[in-house]
Amino acid sequence: FYTLSASCPDQVGIIAKVSSFIANQGGWILESSYHADDITGRYFMRIEIKADSLPFLLAEFRERFRREVAEPLQMKWSLNDSAVKKRVVILVSKQEHCLYDLLARWQSKELNIEIPCIISNHDTFKGFVEWHGIPFHHVPVHPDNKAGAYAEVQRIFDDVRGDCMVLARYMQILSPDLCAANPGKIINIHHSFLPS
């Protein structure tokens, strides 16, 4: 399936325009969720579309959607193919339970992702991570080097072509620059949310 994630200024008819566009292409909507944010005045949506219900490739769908729907609605959007694994960069500090859980689920293929590397502000898990065959990057973070440390995290993320960062008990506050460079690409998990 393809996943369409989008946000735009809230207005009447957004769902109708998007779902009509998909239906007019022969697309089959498998699941959808929507949310309006009164504070920002933006509307958010996530729609799963059955990939083989469309008569053309993803690139053509993207172009038509951009031209016919996204631009007129002033949308920020992405369209992803579930058959392509997401490249997830994990950040961790010194508490192992979230990291262990993620790696166990990745190794058992319950998490259908690629992990191109793990970044930590401590070297505690270097051997454990490398034992799993995953590159480990130690990027210390101190009050006097935060800007440089987070620039290095961004460089590594870009170098490995990461799709998102997962903070698995990463006990640092990310810099505003790192957050601004990766909107919608950083997930902070908490051990009480696992395994969900």
C-alpha positions in Angstrom: 0.0 0.0 0.0 0.9 3.6 -0.4 0.7 6.0 2.6 -0.3 9.6 1.9 0.5 12.0 4.8 -0.5 15.6 4.4 -1.3 18.8 6.2 -2.7 22.1 4.8 -4.6 25.2 6.0 -7.9 24.0 7.3 -10.9 24.6 5.0 -14.1 23.0 3.9 -13.9 20.1 1.4 -10.3 18.8 2.0 -11.4 15.2 2.5 -13.8 15.4 -0.5 -11.0 16.8 -2.8 -8.4 14.2 -1.7 -10.7 11.1 -1.7 -12.3 12.2 -5.0 -8.9 12.5 -6.6 -8.0 9.0 -5.3 -11.3 7.5 -6.5 -11.1 9.1 -9.9 -7.7 7.4 -10.4 -9.3 4.0 -9.5 -7.6 4.1 -6.0 -8.9 2.0 -3.2 -8.6 3.6 0.3 -7.8 1.0 2.9 -7.6 3.3 5.9 -7.8 7.0 6.7 -7.5 9.3 9.7 -7.9 13.1 9.9 -7.4 15.8 12.5 -8.0 19.5 12.6 -5.8 21.7 14.9 -7.7 24.7 16.0 -4.6 26.4 17.4 -2.6 26.3 14.2 -5.5 26.3 11.8 -4.0 23.3 9.9 -5.7 20.0 8.9 -3.8 16.7 9.0 -4.5 13.5 7.2 -3.1 10.1 6.7 -4.5 7.8 4.1 -3.5 4.2 3.1 -4.2 3.4 -0.6 -4.1 -0.1 -2.1 -1.1 0.1 -4.4 -2.3 -2.3 -7.1 -5.6 -0.4 -7.4 -3.9 2.4 -9.3 -3.4 2.1 -13.0 0.0 3.8 -13.0 3.3 4.0 -11.1 3.9 5.9 -7.9 5.8 8.6 -9.7 2.9 9.5 -11.9 0.5 9.5 -8.9 2.8 11.9 -7.1 2.9 14.3 -10.0 -0.8 14.3 -10.6 -1.6 14.7 -6.9 0.9 17.5 -6.6 -0.6 19.4 -9.5 -4.3 18.7 -9.0 -4.6 18.6 -5.2 -1.5 19.5 -3.2 -0.7 22.9 -4.9 -4.3 24.2 -4.9 -4.7 23.3 -1.2 -1.2 24.5 -0.2 -0.3 21.1 1.2 2.8 19.8 2.7 2.7 16.1 1.9 4.5 12.9 1.3 3.6 9.6 -0.4 5.4 6.5 0.6 5.4 2.9 -0.6 5.1 0.4 2.3 7.2 -2.1 0.2 10.2 0.2 0.7 11.6 -0.2 4.2 12.1 3.0 6.2 15.7 3.8 7.2 15.4 4.4 11.0 18.4 5.9 12.9 18.1 5.1 16.6 19.5 7.5 19.3 20.1 6.1 22.7 21.9 7.1 25.9 22.6 4.7 28.8 19.3 2.9 29.5 19.0 -0.2 27.4 15.4 -1.4 27.6 14.0 0.5 24.6 17.1 -0.3 22.5 16.9 -4.0 23.4 13.2 -4.1 22.5 13.6 -2.3 19.2 16.5 -4.6 18.1 14.7 -7.7 19.2 11.7 -6.7 17.1 13.9 -5.7 14.2 15.8 -9.0 14.3 12.6 -11.0 14.4 11.3 -9.0 11.5 8.4 -7.8 13.5 9.7 -4.3 12.8 10.0 -4.1 9.0 12.7 -1.4 8.9 16.3 -0.9 8.1 18.6 0.4 10.8 21.6 2.0 9.1 23.2 3.1 12.3 22.7 3.8 16.0 24.0 7.1 17.6 24.7 7.5 21.3 26.1 10.2 23.5 27.8 7.4 25.5 29.8 4.4 24.2 28.0 1.9 26.6 26.3 -0.1 23.8 29.0 0.0 21.1 29.8 -3.7 21.4 26.2 -4.8 21.7 25.2 -2.7 18.6 28.1 -3.9 16.5 27.4 -7.5 17.5 24.0 -7.0 15.7 26.0 -5.9 12.6 24.8 -2.2 12.9 27.3 0.7 12.7 27.6 2.6 16.0 28.4 6.3 16.3 29.5 7.8 19.6 28.7 11.5 19.6 29.3 13.0 23.1 27.0 15.9 24.0 28.2 18.4 26.6 27.0 21.9 27.4 29.9 23.4 25.6 29.6 21.3 22.4 25.8 20.9 21.8 25.7 22.8 18.5 28.7 20.8 17.1 27.3 17.5 18.5 23.9 18.0 16.9 25.5 19.1 13.6 27.4 15.8 13.7 24.1 13.8 14.4 22.6 15.6 11.4 25.6 14.8 9.2 25.4 11.1 10.1 21.6 11.0 9.5 22.1 12.6 6.1 25.0 10.4 5.2 23.0 7.2 5.9 20.0 8.6 4.1 17.8 8.3 7.2 14.1 8.6 6.9 13.5 9.1 10.6 15.1 9.2 14.0 13.8 7.2 17.0 14.9 8.5 20.4 15.0 5.3 22.4 15.6 6.7 25.9 18.0 9.3 24.4 18.4 11.5 27.5 19.2 14.8 25.8 17.1 17.6 24.5 17.6 17.9 20.8 18.7 21.3 19.4 16.1 23.6 17.8 18.2 23.4 14.6 18.1 19.6 14.4 14.4 19.6 15.1 13.7 22.3 12.5 15.8 20.3 9.9 13.7 17.2 10.4 10.0 18.1 10.8 7.9 15.0 11.3 10.9 12.7 11.2 11.7 12.4 14.9 9.9 10.0 17.2 10.5 10.0 20.9 9.4 6.6 22.4 9.0 5.9 26.0 9.4 2.5 27.6 5.8 2.6 29.0 4.5 2.7 25.4 6.3 -0.5 24.4 5.4 -2.9 22.9 2.6 -0.8 21.2 
